[in-house]
Amino acid sequence: MNTKNIDSVSREEQKAILINAISRCMIDNGMTLENLDEACESVREIYRKNATIKG
């Protein structure tokens, strides 16, 4: 298996872990897709700020 395939598998595994955690949290707390959109934007902003500080 080459590096590209390993990276692809790893990304798919990471995606699955994140999907399961987010889905479980949303269902357990009665959240909507609007809640998810707002949370995603907050996470993006945190990553942008972190990249700016480290850059």
Buried (B, 14 or more C-beta within 10 A) or exposed (E): EEEEEEEEEEEEEEEEEEEEEBEEEBEEEEBEEEEBEEBEEEEEEEEEEEEEEEE
